[in-house]
Amino acid sequence: MRGKRILLIVGGGIAAYKSCELVRLIRKAGMSVTSVLTDGGAHFVTPMTLAALSENRVFTSLWDLKDEVEMGHIQLSRQADLIVVCPATANLMAKMAQGIADDLATTLLLATDKPVLAAPAMNVRMWQHCATQRNVAQLRQDGVIVIEPDEGEMACGEFGPGRLPEPEAIVDAILEQFRAVPLTARDALAGQEKRPSTSSAQSDAALAGKHIIVTAGPTHEPIDPVRVIANRSSGKQGFAIAAALAGLGARVTLIAGPVSLASPPAVDRIDVETAREMDEAVQRALPADAAVLVAAVADWRVDPSPRKFKKTEGPPPLAWSENPDVLLGLAGSADRPKLLVGFAAETHAVIQLAKAKREKKNCDWIVANDVSGDVMGGDQNSIHLITADGVESWERLPKEEVASRLAARIARYLSQKQDK
Ligand SMILES: Cc1cc2nc3c(=O)[nH]c(=O)nc-3n(C[C@H](O)[C@H](O)[C@H](O)COP(=O)(O)O)c2cc1C
C-alpha cells in the first residue's frame, strides 16, 4: 500500500471534521493525500487544516486559471490511485449519480478513470430517503464503492443509520481496495471498455488468464408474436457478479436474457432471449475455468403461435415442452468448468432444496436465495452458499457486495485448484 495516492474529496457535512483524522491515518498507512474541498466542505473545515495535515496543496476551485492552463482538473482526476469522497453528502452523491459536474469535485469525479470510494454521512431521514437510496444504488451499479454508514446517535440528536464510519474503518476500506482488487483491474471496472491483455500489472490480478461464463436475467419464451412467458429476474445480481469477476482480471462472457441494464465494463456480453438460446450460448462459450449461472431460466416453453391469439377465441391451447437444463448440461459436458456455481431461487425450505439441487445438478456450489420478499428486482440479497463443506449464510447485503465476496471466493478456489 505504501506510495499509493489518494485524492480525498471533502463534502459539506458535519462529519467533515473526521476527514482531518482520515488524512492523518491515510498518511500513517504510508499513502499520500491530495485534498479537494467543496464549497459546502469549506463551511466545516478549512483548506489550511487539510493542507497542514496532508503536507500537500488543497484544491477548491475549478476556476483556478493557473491550473487550468494544463487542464488541471483532468490531471488531478487521473493522478490518484483511488478517489475517496468523505464525507459523501446526499447532495454530492445525487450529483455523482446524475453525472452533474458543476464544481471542481464533481468535475473530477466525472473525468476520472480511477476507482471511487464514497463514505456517506448524513441524517438518518436523508439516508433513508428514497432519492438517496436510488442514488446509492445507481452509484454502486456504476462501479462506485459506497460503504455502508454506521448506525447510532447523530450530531442532530436523531438515531439510526447515516453516521460516518470511524476513520480507522474508512482506512480499512481503502486498504481493502488495494488488497482485494489490483488497481489495474479496478481501472477496468471504473470504465475502460477493454483491458489491454498484455499489461503486466493486469497479469498480477487474482483472476488474470481465467475465463468465466456468467448468465444473468430472465428468459422470455414466446407464446405468440406479442406475448411471452417471463419471470421477475432483473439481472442485477448476475451483472454485478460479471463486473466483480472482470474487476479481478477475469475474461468474462456474460450471457444475458432480456434486461435493461448497461454492460459492465470489460465484459463480453451476448444477449439471448429464450432458454434454448441461453443454453446454446453457454455451450459455445466453452471452455471456461468457471461458470456462474445466475439467470432465472424458464423450465418450460410452449410452441409459439405465428399469429396473435385473440381474446374472443378463449384461453389459448398451449402445448408445453421442457427446456434444456443449462446447469445440468454444463455439468455433463466434456468441457465441464473446474468450478460450476448454480443459483437457486426458492420461496420455502431454501437450504434443503438448494442442497438437493447441488447433488442433483452435480455442481460445486449453489448460491441459494429466498425470493419470497423483494429480492427479485431489488438491490439487496441474502444468500446461503452451499458447498461440499457445508452451508454458509451471509447477512443481507447489497447485490454488489454479494458479487465481490463471491468473486473473491471464486478467485481463491481457482488458485487453490491450480496449486494442487
Ligand atoms: C450544519 C449543517 C450540517 C449538515 N450536515 C450534513 C450531513 O451530515 N450530510 C449531508 O448530506 N448534508 C449535510 N448538510 C447539508 C449540506 O451541507 C448541503 O446539502 C450542501 O449543499 C452539501 O454540499 P456538498 O455538495 O459540497 O457536499 C448540512 C448542512 C448544515 C447547515
The ligand as an SDF file (V2000), in Angstrom:
LIG
                    3D

 31 33  0  0  0  0  0  0  0  0999 V2000
  -24.8940   22.3270    9.9980 C   0  0  0  0  0  0  0  0  0  0  0  0
  -25.1420   21.5210    8.7560 C   0  0  0  0  0  0  0  0  0  0  0  0
  -24.8340   20.1950    8.7460 C   0  0  0  0  0  0  0  0  0  0  0  0
  -25.0480   19.4180    7.6160 C   0  0  0  0  0  0  0  0  0  0  0  0
  -24.7130   18.0940    7.6310 N   0  0  0  0  0  0  0  0  0  0  0  0
  -24.9280   17.3510    6.5320 C   0  0  0  0  0  0  0  0  0  0  0  0
  -24.5700   15.9650    6.5460 C   0  0  0  0  0  0  0  0  0  0  0  0
  -24.0500   15.4310    7.5280 O   0  0  0  0  0  0  0  0  0  0  0  0
  -24.7850   15.2490    5.4250 N   0  0  0  0  0  0  0  0  0  0  0  0
  -25.3470   15.7990    4.3070 C   0  0  0  0  0  0  0  0  0  0  0  0
  -25.5520   15.0630    3.3220 O   0  0  0  0  0  0  0  0  0  0  0  0
  -25.6810   17.0990    4.2710 N   0  0  0  0  0  0  0  0  0  0  0  0
  -25.4960   17.8840    5.3540 C   0  0  0  0  0  0  0  0  0  0  0  0
  -25.8400   19.2000    5.3240 N   0  0  0  0  0  0  0  0  0  0  0  0
  -26.4010   19.7590    4.0900 C   0  0  0  0  0  0  0  0  0  0  0  0
  -25.2780   20.0530    3.0970 C   0  0  0  0  0  0  0  0  0  0  0  0
  -24.3410   20.9570    3.6570 O   0  0  0  0  0  0  0  0  0  0  0  0
  -25.8160   20.6310    1.7900 C   0  0  0  0  0  0  0  0  0  0  0  0
  -26.6480   19.6870    1.1610 O   0  0  0  0  0  0  0  0  0  0  0  0
  -24.6970   21.0410    0.8660 C   0  0  0  0  0  0  0  0  0  0  0  0
  -25.2480   21.5270   -0.3370 O   0  0  0  0  0  0  0  0  0  0  0  0
  -23.7650   19.8760    0.5590 C   0  0  0  0  0  0  0  0  0  0  0  0
  -22.6460   20.3760   -0.0830 O   0  0  0  0  0  0  0  0  0  0  0  0
  -21.6400   19.4600   -0.9140 P   0  0  0  0  0  0  0  0  0  0  0  0
  -22.3490   19.0790   -2.1540 O   0  0  0  0  0  0  0  0  0  0  0  0
  -20.4770   20.3520   -1.1440 O   0  0  0  0  0  0  0  0  0  0  0  0
  -21.3050   18.2840   -0.0720 O   0  0  0  0  0  0  0  0  0  0  0  0
  -25.6180   20.0050    6.4580 C   0  0  0  0  0  0  0  0  0  0  0  0
  -25.9020   21.3710    6.4680 C   0  0  0  0  0  0  0  0  0  0  0  0
  -25.6760   22.1030    7.6030 C   0  0  0  0  0  0  0  0  0  0  0  0
  -26.0060   23.5740    7.5720 C   0  0  0  0  0  0  0  0  0  0  0  0
  1  2  1  0
  2  3  1  0
  2 30  2  0
  3  4  2  0
  4  5  1  0
  4 28  1  0
  5  6  2  0
  6  7  1  0
  6 13  1  0
  7  8  2  0
  7  9  1  0
  9 10  1  0
 10 11  2  0
 10 12  1  0
 12 13  2  0
 13 14  1  0
 14 15  1  0
 14 28  1  0
 15 16  1  0
 16 17  1  0
 16 18  1  0
 18 19  1  0
 18 20  1  0
 20 21  1  0
 20 22  1  0
 22 23  1  0
 23 24  1  0
 24 25  2  0
 24 26  1  0
 24 27  1  0
 28 29  2  0
 29 30  1  0
 30 31  1  0
M  END
$$$$
